[in-house]
Amino acid sequence: MKIFWIKQGPLLPLDTGGKIRTWNLLKELAKQDQLTVLSFFPSHVPSSHNGAERLFTRLISMPVAMPKKYSLGYRLDYLRKLPSPVPYVVRQYGIPQVRERVREVLRQENFDVVVCDFLFPCLNLPDQLPCPQVLFAHNAETVIWKRHFEVTRNPVWKLVTGLEYYKMRRFESLRSRVFDHVIAVSEVDRDFFAVHVPSAQLSVIATGVDLEYFRPSEALENPHKLVFTGSMDWLANEDAILYFAQKILPLMFPSAPELTLTVAGRDPTEKLRQLARTDPRIRLTGTVSDVRPYTAEAAVYVLPLQVGSGTRLKVFEAMAMGKAIVSTRIGVEGLPVVSGEHLLIADEPEEFAAAVLRLLADTPLRQRLGRAARSLVENGFGWPQVAQSFHAMLERVCETSQKPVARGIPMEAPEHVPNP
């Protein structure tokens, strides 16, 4: 099968959940399919594909001029695009030279299917496609912005998240109907899209994990250490750590005064750096080449997420390493886990703190949960199995596709929202 895969952001390094999911699927699909991958990203973002081009039939890397995230130029660009009905997190990636390059590739070569990786690149798809187009929806973006709006207290950020949520709610519902098929990563996200897309055009492909790379470690656990991993410039992760430090950690301090939380992940925000400067219990690593040592030495992996959608790959990675986990329901949303069997789930600060303290005090329970977690991910969640399901779904889409029709967001006006 010949696949044209369009992605916003560089393929490497593997420092976000979306990158990890995309990279592992592409790596497995390339063993049986012909892949043309177009990756576009801000020119100021370091990128090195480390020989990735050898995996694919063709790899097109496009650095494009974009303001740095949260810079003055970024804020001015946001204000300039404010009148657009398209949410800024999508509108900023509607780039003329990318749209033209996509058209050029489609003129040069015939494909069986086009995959839009995340919703963000969708404005660069042409009006007419000679083959089916599939949205690989790592998240239900509307859900993320709704949750941001609900939990934030800052009045300025409340206004921004409210606007993005309002715009995304309409845009995602209408734009998802344009695709021939939508692939979600959890049943929860599938239910969101099912309101807007016929069930025959919806599928769920599970999250996977590299079971060889993430394995139980022989390193001794430190009973005073907790760990969280993830991209720390992602707002949901920032919110999770601030929430943990402010609402949960103080409840545990009287019983565990030596307890620390290691936050292993790239680009901590200024809020998190300020937190680490004022609270020695919070330790930021910044970008690391390997999160496994930090996960291995911690007694408990914590996931206090209040915001998110899709599924969190970090959970499966910790499970594959046989770690005891305490998470909110949102943290493990869409994953086939049972509280008390594979991990502990707690939503309220008091419950979360009590669950962590319980695991710290009960080594046999930690070990039992860790073994059950590893066993679960071993049973069908390796990337080869997940990629095979993805390949089979694309084949079915191609087999059932009807003739191409004119549709999509016009090339000349990427801010246009299609009518229902």
Secondary structure, DSSP 4 states (H G I P E B T S, - for coil): -EEEEEEES-S-S--SHHHHHHHHHHHHHTTTSEEEEEEEEETTS----TTGGGTSSEEEEEEE--PPTTSHHHHHHHHHTTTSSS-HHHHTT--HHHHHHHHHHHHH---SEEEEESSGGGGGS-SB-SS-EEEEESS-HHHHHHHHHHH---HHHHHHHHHHHHHHHHHHHHHGGGSSEEEESSHHHHHHHHTTS-GGGEEE----B-TTTS----SPPEEEEEEEES-TTSHHHHHHHHHIIIIIHHHHTTT-TT-EEEEE-S---HHHHHHHHH-TTEEEEES-S-SHHHHHHEEEEEE--SS--S--HHHHHHHHTT--EEE-TGGGTTS---BTTTBEE--SHHHHHHHHHHHHH-HHHHHHHHHHHHHHHHTT-BHHHHHHHHHHHHHHHHHH-----B-SS-TT-TT-----
